[in-house]
Amino acid sequence: MNVRDSVVVITGGGQGLGRAMAVHLAGKGARLALIDLNEERLQEAVSQCKEAGAPDARYYLCNVAREAEVESAFARIDEDFGAIDALVNNAGILRDGLFVKAKDGQIVKKMSLDQWQAVIDVNLTGVFLCGREAAVRMIEKDRKGCIINISSISRAGNMGQTNYSAAKAGVAAMTVTWAKELARYGIRSMAIAPGFIETEMTASMKPEALEMMCKMIPLHRMGKPEEIAHTVAYILENDYVSGRVIEVDGALRL
Ligand code: NAP
């Protein structure tokens, strides 16, 4: 795919990895539709995209976990831009906690259903809904598009992340399924599994946990959002990659 003038939708595009992807693709001349929840951050991201060279950049307030909002946002994007060429399913949240925590044989805490459901709703159902609506639009307009899902190194299973690991493993599995199902329409599907990347999400982790993590990373540093953005551009530009998960984690494997 030629990124220049392609219409790329990025969920969670207001900050962190999503914003870095948007600005990187803007520099390559992509037209950007950013989906997120916070209007102020979206406005900033859109301005940055325009400064970086995007011929067009707009934002859409939409909760990716709500079907009606997602359907309406994709309909508006299709109308505003005339088509959708690519989607990056990037919006995600953390609600970490141990599955069950006990002390001296007594249960102290357990992961609540709310903690589980919130992460499944955004990180798994949100990817399903946005992926589906993007595929519908691509097929209707006969665009040979690409869907990129942001999974995580945690998809292999990570302490304190029953909810997040399950969602990210599901995202990796959906990616392969879509690559097989949608290839007949010329649509590719790929996933990226980042390790620990410097964003607002990881800034919310305890400093001791972050320091310990950096020591465990063979490259001895966290990744930069631009390094994930670079991978997104590579996937869009290489028409023979599909149905795989690219790990960008400094050689850290959980
Ligand atoms: P981030 O800084 O928290 O950004 C995520 C964005 O998604 C935020 O702007 C957030 O808005 C938005 N969002 C959350 N729930 C949403 C919803 N229901 N509908 C629409 N937008 C929503 O996170 P990040 O670090 O950039 O992470 C981006 C993606 O990479 C996530 O899927 C994450 O799981 C994945 N990832 C990150 C890392 C890392 O080290 N950073 C590693 C592996 C995977 P609000 O802030 O308003 O909630």
py3Dmol code that shows the C-alpha trace and the ligand (Angstrom):
import py3Dmol

protein = """\
ATOM      1  CA  MET A   1       0.000   0.000   0.000  1.00  0.00           C
ATOM      2  CA  ASN A   2       1.201   3.444  -0.799  1.00  0.00           C
ATOM      3  CA  VAL A   3       0.745   5.375   2.442  1.00  0.00           C
ATOM      4  CA  ARG A   4       0.605   8.739   0.681  1.00  0.00           C
ATOM      5  CA  ASP A   5      -3.057   9.838   0.444  1.00  0.00           C
ATOM      6  CA  SER A   6      -4.293   6.586   1.993  1.00  0.00           C
ATOM      7  CA  VAL A   7      -7.037   6.979   4.589  1.00  0.00           C
ATOM      8  CA  VAL A   8      -5.852   5.500   7.899  1.00  0.00           C
ATOM      9  CA  VAL A   9      -8.101   5.192  10.961  1.00  0.00           C
ATOM     10  CA  ILE A  10      -6.317   4.950  14.315  1.00  0.00           C
ATOM     11  CA  THR A  11      -8.204   4.155  17.524  1.00  0.00           C
ATOM     12  CA  GLY A  12      -6.743   5.582  20.718  1.00  0.00           C
ATOM     13  CA  GLY A  13      -5.145   8.151  18.402  1.00  0.00           C
ATOM     14  CA  GLY A  14      -5.245  10.973  20.942  1.00  0.00           C
ATOM     15  CA  GLN A  15      -2.118  10.058  22.864  1.00  0.00           C
ATOM     16  CA  GLY A  16       0.657   7.502  23.357  1.00  0.00           C
ATOM     17  CA  LEU A  17       1.342   4.968  20.641  1.00  0.00           C
ATOM     18  CA  GLY A  18      -1.724   5.964  18.623  1.00  0.00           C
ATOM     19  CA  ARG A  19      -0.627   9.582  18.394  1.00  0.00           C
ATOM     20  CA  ALA A  20       2.946   8.588  17.497  1.00  0.00           C
ATOM     21  CA  MET A  21       1.622   6.361  14.697  1.00  0.00           C
ATOM     22  CA  ALA A  22      -0.599   9.171  13.423  1.00  0.00           C
ATOM     23  CA  VAL A  23       2.241  11.711  13.325  1.00  0.00           C
ATOM     24  CA  HIS A  24       4.620   9.228  11.675  1.00  0.00           C
ATOM     25  CA  LEU A  25       2.088   8.358   8.954  1.00  0.00           C
ATOM     26  CA  ALA A  26       1.229  12.052   8.556  1.00  0.00           C
ATOM     27  CA  GLY A  27       4.882  12.630   7.657  1.00  0.00           C
ATOM     28  CA  LYS A  28       4.415  10.087   4.877  1.00  0.00           C
ATOM     29  CA  GLY A  29       1.367  11.936   3.538  1.00  0.00           C
ATOM     30  CA  ALA A  30      -1.431   9.754   4.958  1.00  0.00           C
ATOM     31  CA  ARG A  31      -4.931  11.116   5.563  1.00  0.00           C
ATOM     32  CA  LEU A  32      -5.838  10.439   9.172  1.00  0.00           C
ATOM     33  CA  ALA A  33      -9.042   9.730  11.090  1.00  0.00           C
ATOM     34  CA  LEU A  34      -8.346   9.571  14.810  1.00  0.00           C
ATOM     35  CA  ILE A  35     -10.756   7.921  17.242  1.00  0.00           C
ATOM     36  CA  ASP A  36     -10.510   8.471  21.002  1.00  0.00           C
ATOM     37  CA  LEU A  37     -12.422   9.629  24.080  1.00  0.00           C
ATOM     38  CA  ASN A  38     -10.731  12.927  25.008  1.00  0.00           C
ATOM     39  CA  GLU A  39     -11.520  15.860  22.701  1.00  0.00           C
ATOM     40  CA  GLU A  40      -8.684  18.117  23.838  1.00  0.00           C
ATOM     41  CA  ARG A  41      -6.027  15.477  23.243  1.00  0.00           C
ATOM     42  CA  LEU A  42      -7.599  14.610  19.883  1.00  0.00           C
ATOM     43  CA  GLN A  43      -7.468  18.260  18.804  1.00  0.00           C
ATOM     44  CA  GLU A  44      -3.771  18.398  19.726  1.00  0.00           C
ATOM     45  CA  ALA A  45      -3.089  15.169  17.830  1.00  0.00           C
ATOM     46  CA  VAL A  46      -4.908  16.417  14.725  1.00  0.00           C
ATOM     47  CA  SER A  47      -2.886  19.684  14.778  1.00  0.00           C
ATOM     48  CA  GLN A  48       0.354  17.702  15.099  1.00  0.00           C
ATOM     49  CA  CYS A  49      -0.659  15.519  12.134  1.00  0.00           C
ATOM     50  CA  LYS A  50      -1.340  18.569   9.977  1.00  0.00           C
ATOM     51  CA  GLU A  51       1.993  20.128  10.989  1.00  0.00           C
ATOM     52  CA  ALA A  52       3.717  16.850  10.090  1.00  0.00           C
ATOM     53  CA  GLY A  53       2.272  16.983   6.577  1.00  0.00           C
ATOM     54  CA  ALA A  54      -1.056  15.114   6.588  1.00  0.00           C
ATOM     55  CA  PRO A  55      -3.209  16.372   3.688  1.00  0.00           C
ATOM     56  CA  ASP A  56      -6.237  15.791   5.927  1.00  0.00           C
ATOM     57  CA  ALA A  57      -6.673  14.866   9.599  1.00  0.00           C
ATOM     58  CA  ARG A  58      -9.906  14.730  11.587  1.00  0.00           C
ATOM     59  CA  TYR A  59     -11.046  13.332  14.896  1.00  0.00           C
ATOM     60  CA  TYR A  60     -14.040  11.326  16.037  1.00  0.00           C
ATOM     61  CA  LEU A  61     -15.171  10.967  19.644  1.00  0.00           C
ATOM     62  CA  CYS A  62     -16.154   7.336  20.021  1.00  0.00           C
ATOM     63  CA  ASN A  63     -16.021   4.617  22.650  1.00  0.00           C
ATOM     64  CA  VAL A  64     -14.721   1.593  20.748  1.00  0.00           C
ATOM     65  CA  ALA A  65     -16.548  -0.765  23.119  1.00  0.00           C
ATOM     66  CA  ARG A  66     -19.987   0.537  22.074  1.00  0.00           C
ATOM     67  CA  GLU A  67     -21.388  -0.925  18.859  1.00  0.00           C
ATOM     68  CA  ALA A  68     -23.669   1.977  17.900  1.00  0.00           C
ATOM     69  CA  GLU A  69     -20.885   4.551  18.437  1.00  0.00           C
ATOM     70  CA  VAL A  70     -18.424   2.508  16.361  1.00  0.00           C
ATOM     71  CA  GLU A  71     -20.904   2.007  13.494  1.00  0.00           C
ATOM     72  CA  SER A  72     -21.696   5.702  13.446  1.00  0.00           C
ATOM     73  CA  ALA A  73     -18.023   6.785  13.628  1.00  0.00           C
ATOM     74  CA  PHE A  74     -17.010   4.526  10.720  1.00  0.00           C
ATOM     75  CA  ALA A  75     -19.994   5.700   8.654  1.00  0.00           C
ATOM     76  CA  ARG A  76     -18.942   9.327   9.255  1.00  0.00           C
ATOM     77  CA  ILE A  77     -15.295   8.611   8.440  1.00  0.00           C
ATOM     78  CA  ASP A  78     -16.288   6.866   5.211  1.00  0.00           C
ATOM     79  CA  GLU A  79     -18.460   9.836   4.284  1.00  0.00           C
ATOM     80  CA  ASP A  80     -15.849  12.468   5.221  1.00  0.00           C
ATOM     81  CA  PHE A  81     -12.895  10.769   3.479  1.00  0.00           C
ATOM     82  CA  GLY A  82     -14.698   8.817   0.743  1.00  0.00           C
ATOM     83  CA  ALA A  83     -13.125   5.465   1.757  1.00  0.00           C
ATOM     84  CA  ILE A  84     -11.066   3.658   4.408  1.00  0.00           C
ATOM     85  CA  ASP A  85      -7.757   2.031   3.428  1.00  0.00           C
ATOM     86  CA  ALA A  86      -6.338   1.008   6.781  1.00  0.00           C
ATOM     87  CA  LEU A  87      -7.258   0.666  10.432  1.00  0.00           C
ATOM     88  CA  VAL A  88      -4.939   0.480  13.420  1.00  0.00           C
ATOM     89  CA  ASN A  89      -6.829  -1.043  16.349  1.00  0.00           C
ATOM     90  CA  ASN A  90      -4.756   0.559  19.077  1.00  0.00           C
ATOM     91  CA  ALA A  91      -7.111   1.783  21.850  1.00  0.00           C
ATOM     92  CA  GLY A  92      -6.525  -0.182  25.022  1.00  0.00           C
ATOM     93  CA  ILE A  93      -6.695   0.012  28.801  1.00  0.00           C
ATOM     94  CA  LEU A  94      -5.134  -1.676  31.818  1.00  0.00           C
ATOM     95  CA  ARG A  95      -6.961  -2.795  34.977  1.00  0.00           C
ATOM     96  CA  ASP A  96      -4.210  -4.926  36.505  1.00  0.00           C
ATOM     97  CA  GLY A  97      -4.611  -7.079  39.598  1.00  0.00           C
ATOM     98  CA  LEU A  98      -3.871 -10.568  40.798  1.00  0.00           C
ATOM     99  CA  PHE A  99      -6.376 -13.254  39.846  1.00  0.00           C
ATOM    100  CA  VAL A 100      -6.661 -14.312  43.487  1.00  0.00           C
ATOM    101  CA  LYS A 101      -4.524 -12.994  46.354  1.00  0.00           C
ATOM    102  CA  ALA A 102      -4.255 -14.789  49.684  1.00  0.00           C
ATOM    103  CA  LYS A 103      -2.299 -14.286  52.901  1.00  0.00           C
ATOM    104  CA  ASP A 104      -1.943 -16.943  55.597  1.00  0.00           C
ATOM    105  CA  GLY A 105      -4.578 -19.035  53.854  1.00  0.00           C
ATOM    106  CA  GLN A 106      -7.091 -16.173  53.778  1.00  0.00           C
ATOM    107  CA  ILE A 107      -8.293 -14.609  50.537  1.00  0.00           C
ATOM    108  CA  VAL A 108      -7.311 -10.929  50.609  1.00  0.00           C
ATOM    109  CA  LYS A 109      -8.449  -9.885  47.155  1.00  0.00           C
ATOM    110  CA  LYS A 110      -9.622 -11.236  43.818  1.00  0.00           C
ATOM    111  CA  MET A 111      -9.907  -9.759  40.345  1.00  0.00           C
ATOM    112  CA  SER A 112     -13.389  -8.282  40.115  1.00  0.00           C
ATOM    113  CA  LEU A 113     -15.755  -8.974  37.262  1.00  0.00           C
ATOM    114  CA  ASP A 114     -15.716  -5.223  36.544  1.00  0.00           C
ATOM    115  CA  GLN A 115     -11.915  -5.297  36.170  1.00  0.00           C
ATOM    116  CA  TRP A 116     -12.201  -8.275  33.816  1.00  0.00           C
ATOM    117  CA  GLN A 117     -15.108  -6.903  31.790  1.00  0.00           C
ATOM    118  CA  ALA A 118     -13.712  -3.383  31.320  1.00  0.00           C
ATOM    119  CA  VAL A 119     -10.548  -4.725  29.708  1.00  0.00           C
ATOM    120  CA  ILE A 120     -12.366  -7.315  27.594  1.00  0.00           C
ATOM    121  CA  ASP A 121     -14.844  -4.661  26.417  1.00  0.00           C
ATOM    122  CA  VAL A 122     -12.201  -2.193  25.197  1.00  0.00           C
ATOM    123  CA  ASN A 123      -9.230  -4.402  24.297  1.00  0.00           C
ATOM    124  CA  LEU A 124     -11.099  -7.314  22.693  1.00  0.00           C
ATOM    125  CA  THR A 125     -14.672  -6.295  21.825  1.00  0.00           C
ATOM    126  CA  GLY A 126     -13.446  -2.864  20.699  1.00  0.00           C
ATOM    127  CA  VAL A 127     -10.993  -4.492  18.286  1.00  0.00           C
ATOM    128  CA  PHE A 128     -13.733  -6.819  16.999  1.00  0.00           C
ATOM    129  CA  LEU A 129     -16.194  -3.961  16.412  1.00  0.00           C
ATOM    130  CA  CYS A 130     -13.754  -1.555  14.741  1.00  0.00           C
ATOM    131  CA  GLY A 131     -12.170  -4.348  12.671  1.00  0.00           C
ATOM    132  CA  ARG A 132     -15.591  -5.464  11.471  1.00  0.00           C
ATOM    133  CA  GLU A 133     -16.752  -1.969  10.513  1.00  0.00           C
ATOM    134  CA  ALA A 134     -13.479  -1.213   8.729  1.00  0.00           C
ATOM    135  CA  ALA A 135     -13.678  -4.497   6.775  1.00  0.00           C
ATOM    136  CA  VAL A 136     -17.302  -3.766   5.779  1.00  0.00           C
ATOM    137  CA  ARG A 137     -16.306  -0.356   4.405  1.00  0.00           C
ATOM    138  CA  MET A 138     -13.222  -1.699   2.607  1.00  0.00           C
ATOM    139  CA  ILE A 139     -15.222  -4.484   0.931  1.00  0.00           C
ATOM    140  CA  GLU A 140     -18.080  -2.162  -0.053  1.00  0.00           C
ATOM    141  CA  LYS A 141     -15.631   0.272  -1.671  1.00  0.00           C
ATOM    142  CA  ASP A 142     -13.460  -2.552  -3.095  1.00  0.00           C
ATOM    143  CA  ARG A 143     -10.328  -1.208  -1.331  1.00  0.00           C
ATOM    144  CA  LYS A 144      -7.390  -3.540  -0.839  1.00  0.00           C
ATOM    145  CA  GLY A 145      -6.966  -2.508   2.761  1.00  0.00           C
ATOM    146  CA  CYS A 146      -5.050  -3.488   5.849  1.00  0.00           C
ATOM    147  CA  ILE A 147      -6.063  -3.948   9.494  1.00  0.00           C
ATOM    148  CA  ILE A 148      -3.354  -3.772  12.163  1.00  0.00           C
ATOM    149  CA  ASN A 149      -4.211  -4.888  15.692  1.00  0.00           C
ATOM    150  CA  ILE A 150      -2.071  -3.894  18.648  1.00  0.00           C
ATOM    151  CA  SER A 151      -1.596  -6.976  20.813  1.00  0.00           C
ATOM    152  CA  SER A 152       1.096  -7.166  23.506  1.00  0.00           C
ATOM    153  CA  ILE A 153       3.960  -9.218  24.794  1.00  0.00           C
ATOM    154  CA  SER A 154       1.505 -10.030  27.623  1.00  0.00           C
ATOM    155  CA  ARG A 155      -0.517 -12.217  25.266  1.00  0.00           C
ATOM    156  CA  ALA A 156       1.720 -15.095  26.393  1.00  0.00           C
ATOM    157  CA  GLY A 157       0.369 -14.671  29.947  1.00  0.00           C
ATOM    158  CA  ASN A 158       1.659 -12.167  32.500  1.00  0.00           C
ATOM    159  CA  MET A 159       1.360 -11.915  36.286  1.00  0.00           C
ATOM    160  CA  GLY A 160      -1.387  -9.558  37.370  1.00  0.00           C
ATOM    161  CA  GLN A 161      -2.888  -9.379  33.904  1.00  0.00           C
ATOM    162  CA  THR A 162      -5.438 -12.201  33.561  1.00  0.00           C
ATOM    163  CA  ASN A 163      -7.838  -9.805  31.826  1.00  0.00           C
ATOM    164  CA  TYR A 164      -5.267  -8.017  29.652  1.00  0.00           C
ATOM    165  CA  SER A 165      -3.393 -11.194  28.643  1.00  0.00           C
ATOM    166  CA  ALA A 166      -6.646 -12.923  27.650  1.00  0.00           C
ATOM    167  CA  ALA A 167      -7.725  -9.933  25.555  1.00  0.00           C
ATOM    168  CA  LYS A 168      -4.333  -9.560  23.838  1.00  0.00           C
ATOM    169  CA  ALA A 169      -4.164 -13.304  23.056  1.00  0.00           C
ATOM    170  CA  GLY A 170      -7.653 -12.991  21.567  1.00  0.00           C
ATOM    171  CA  VAL A 171      -6.499 -10.044  19.468  1.00  0.00           C
ATOM    172  CA  ALA A 172      -3.606 -12.115  18.074  1.00  0.00           C
ATOM    173  CA  ALA A 173      -5.999 -14.971  17.208  1.00  0.00           C
ATOM    174  CA  MET A 174      -8.518 -12.643  15.528  1.00  0.00           C
ATOM    175  CA  THR A 175      -5.689 -11.208  13.428  1.00  0.00           C
ATOM    176  CA  VAL A 176      -4.876 -14.622  11.934  1.00  0.00           C
ATOM    177  CA  THR A 177      -8.566 -15.408  11.419  1.00  0.00           C
ATOM    178  CA  TRP A 178      -9.175 -12.139   9.570  1.00  0.00           C
ATOM    179  CA  ALA A 179      -6.060 -12.600   7.423  1.00  0.00           C
ATOM    180  CA  LYS A 180      -7.503 -15.942   6.277  1.00  0.00           C
ATOM    181  CA  GLU A 181     -11.107 -14.790   5.868  1.00  0.00           C
ATOM    182  CA  LEU A 182     -10.478 -11.393   4.292  1.00  0.00           C
ATOM    183  CA  ALA A 183      -7.642 -12.281   1.892  1.00  0.00           C
ATOM    184  CA  ARG A 184     -10.260 -13.022  -0.794  1.00  0.00           C
ATOM    185  CA  TYR A 185     -11.206  -9.322  -0.715  1.00  0.00           C
ATOM    186  CA  GLY A 186      -7.579  -8.210  -0.876  1.00  0.00           C
ATOM    187  CA  ILE A 187      -7.541  -7.191   2.802  1.00  0.00           C
ATOM    188  CA  ARG A 188      -4.492  -7.986   4.960  1.00  0.00           C
ATOM    189  CA  SER A 189      -4.490  -8.290   8.731  1.00  0.00           C
ATOM    190  CA  MET A 190      -1.460  -8.052  10.997  1.00  0.00           C
ATOM    191  CA  ALA A 191      -0.709  -7.619  14.680  1.00  0.00           C
ATOM    192  CA  ILE A 192       2.112  -5.951  16.575  1.00  0.00           C
ATOM    193  CA  ALA A 193       3.035  -7.171  20.057  1.00  0.00           C
ATOM    194  CA  PRO A 194       4.964  -4.360  21.745  1.00  0.00           C
ATOM    195  CA  GLY A 195       7.075  -4.957  24.818  1.00  0.00           C
ATOM    196  CA  PHE A 196       7.432  -2.057  27.250  1.00  0.00           C
ATOM    197  CA  ILE A 197       7.121   1.253  25.454  1.00  0.00           C
ATOM    198  CA  GLU A 198       7.409   4.756  26.931  1.00  0.00           C
ATOM    199  CA  THR A 199       3.823   6.068  26.978  1.00  0.00           C
ATOM    200  CA  GLU A 200       1.265   7.403  29.453  1.00  0.00           C
ATOM    201  CA  MET A 201       0.129   3.788  29.956  1.00  0.00           C
ATOM    202  CA  THR A 202       3.498   2.586  31.222  1.00  0.00           C
ATOM    203  CA  ALA A 203       4.097   5.859  33.097  1.00  0.00           C
ATOM    204  CA  SER A 204       1.203   4.769  35.313  1.00  0.00           C
ATOM    205  CA  MET A 205       3.193   1.695  36.451  1.00  0.00           C
ATOM    206  CA  LYS A 206       5.087   1.764  39.754  1.00  0.00           C
ATOM    207  CA  PRO A 207       8.664   3.116  39.245  1.00  0.00           C
ATOM    208  CA  GLU A 208      10.132   0.027  40.990  1.00  0.00           C
ATOM    209  CA  ALA A 209       8.243  -2.257  38.591  1.00  0.00           C
ATOM    210  CA  LEU A 210       9.449  -0.246  35.585  1.00  0.00           C
ATOM    211  CA  GLU A 211      13.069  -0.315  36.772  1.00  0.00           C
ATOM    212  CA  MET A 212      12.910  -4.063  37.353  1.00  0.00           C
ATOM    213  CA  MET A 213      11.414  -4.545  33.908  1.00  0.00           C
ATOM    214  CA  CYS A 214      14.157  -2.507  32.189  1.00  0.00           C
ATOM    215  CA  LYS A 215      16.799  -4.729  33.805  1.00  0.00           C
ATOM    216  CA  MET A 216      15.077  -7.777  32.332  1.00  0.00           C
ATOM    217  CA  ILE A 217      14.970  -6.368  28.783  1.00  0.00           C
ATOM    218  CA  PRO A 218      18.023  -7.656  26.857  1.00  0.00           C
ATOM    219  CA  LEU A 219      18.369  -4.256  25.108  1.00  0.00           C
ATOM    220  CA  HIS A 220      18.202  -2.615  28.590  1.00  0.00           C
ATOM    221  CA  ARG A 221      15.730   0.084  27.714  1.00  0.00           C
ATOM    222  CA  MET A 222      12.064   0.645  27.034  1.00  0.00           C
ATOM    223  CA  GLY A 223      10.931   1.036  23.455  1.00  0.00           C
ATOM    224  CA  LYS A 224       9.978   4.378  21.966  1.00  0.00           C
ATOM    225  CA  PRO A 225       6.530   5.038  20.481  1.00  0.00           C
ATOM    226  CA  GLU A 226       8.224   5.925  17.170  1.00  0.00           C
ATOM    227  CA  GLU A 227       9.598   2.373  17.002  1.00  0.00           C
ATOM    228  CA  ILE A 228       6.048   1.002  17.026  1.00  0.00           C
ATOM    229  CA  ALA A 229       4.931   3.665  14.534  1.00  0.00           C
ATOM    230  CA  HIS A 230       7.766   2.598  12.232  1.00  0.00           C
ATOM    231  CA  THR A 231       6.478  -1.001  12.374  1.00  0.00           C
ATOM    232  CA  VAL A 232       2.968   0.157  11.462  1.00  0.00           C
ATOM    233  CA  ALA A 233       4.345   1.916   8.373  1.00  0.00           C
ATOM    234  CA  TYR A 234       6.369  -1.178   7.412  1.00  0.00           C
ATOM    235  CA  ILE A 235       3.236  -3.364   7.582  1.00  0.00           C
ATOM    236  CA  LEU A 236       1.188  -0.925   5.512  1.00  0.00           C
ATOM    237  CA  GLU A 237       3.898  -0.630   2.869  1.00  0.00           C
ATOM    238  CA  ASN A 238       4.697  -4.343   2.521  1.00  0.00           C
ATOM    239  CA  ASP A 239       1.822  -6.017   0.673  1.00  0.00           C
ATOM    240  CA  TYR A 240       3.053  -9.558   1.366  1.00  0.00           C
ATOM    241  CA  VAL A 241       2.858  -9.512   5.157  1.00  0.00           C
ATOM    242  CA  SER A 242      -0.398 -10.828   6.593  1.00  0.00           C
ATOM    243  CA  GLY A 243      -1.692 -13.073   9.372  1.00  0.00           C
ATOM    244  CA  ARG A 244       1.338 -12.690  11.659  1.00  0.00           C
ATOM    245  CA  VAL A 245       2.261 -11.012  14.912  1.00  0.00           C
ATOM    246  CA  ILE A 246       5.423  -8.883  14.851  1.00  0.00           C
ATOM    247  CA  GLU A 247       7.114  -8.655  18.253  1.00  0.00           C
ATOM    248  CA  VAL A 248       8.788  -5.313  18.982  1.00  0.00           C
ATOM    249  CA  ASP A 249      10.119  -5.834  22.472  1.00  0.00           C
ATOM    250  CA  GLY A 250      13.908  -5.428  22.682  1.00  0.00           C
ATOM    251  CA  ALA A 251      14.228  -9.244  22.844  1.00  0.00           C
ATOM    252  CA  LEU A 252      12.172  -9.478  26.034  1.00  0.00           C
ATOM    253  CA  ARG A 253       9.978 -12.554  26.017  1.00  0.00           C
ATOM    254  CA  LEU A 254       7.644 -13.293  28.884  1.00  0.00           C
TER     255      LEU A 254
END
"""
ligand_1 = """\
48
NAP
P -2.398 5.019 26.304
O -1.307 6.025 26.374
O -3.214 4.775 27.534
O -3.366 5.386 25.089
C -4.494 4.628 24.805
C -5.551 5.553 24.231
O -6.740 4.792 24.005
C -5.912 6.673 25.200
O -5.980 7.907 24.535
C -7.263 6.246 25.705
O -8.112 7.305 26.085
C -7.834 5.537 24.488
N -8.960 4.712 24.858
C -9.088 3.962 25.983
N -10.291 3.374 26.010
C -10.927 3.756 24.885
C -12.216 3.500 24.358
N -13.096 2.713 25.014
N -12.566 4.037 23.175
C -11.701 4.852 22.527
N -10.471 5.150 22.977
C -10.098 4.607 24.141
O -1.835 3.604 25.866
P -0.580 3.231 24.925
O 0.546 2.884 25.793
O -0.416 4.235 23.858
O -1.120 1.857 24.331
C -1.718 1.757 23.050
C -1.977 0.296 22.753
O -0.748 -0.420 22.817
C -2.912 -0.395 23.755
O -3.729 -1.307 23.077
C -1.958 -1.124 24.672
O -2.554 -2.233 25.282
C -0.878 -1.519 23.681
N 0.414 -1.783 24.307
C 1.106 -0.799 24.934
C 2.340 -1.089 25.504
C 3.155 -0.049 26.188
O 4.193 -0.409 26.740
N 2.785 1.206 26.190
C 2.851 -2.391 25.433
C 2.117 -3.371 24.792
C 0.899 -3.053 24.221
P -8.232 7.698 27.656
O -6.848 8.007 28.114
O -9.162 8.865 27.652
O -8.788 6.480 28.352
"""
view = py3Dmol.view(width=600, height=400)
view.addModel(protein, "pdb")
view.setStyle({"model": 0}, {"cartoon": {"style": "trace"}})
view.addModel(ligand_1, "xyz")
view.setStyle({"model": 1}, {"stick": {}})
view.zoomTo()
view.show()
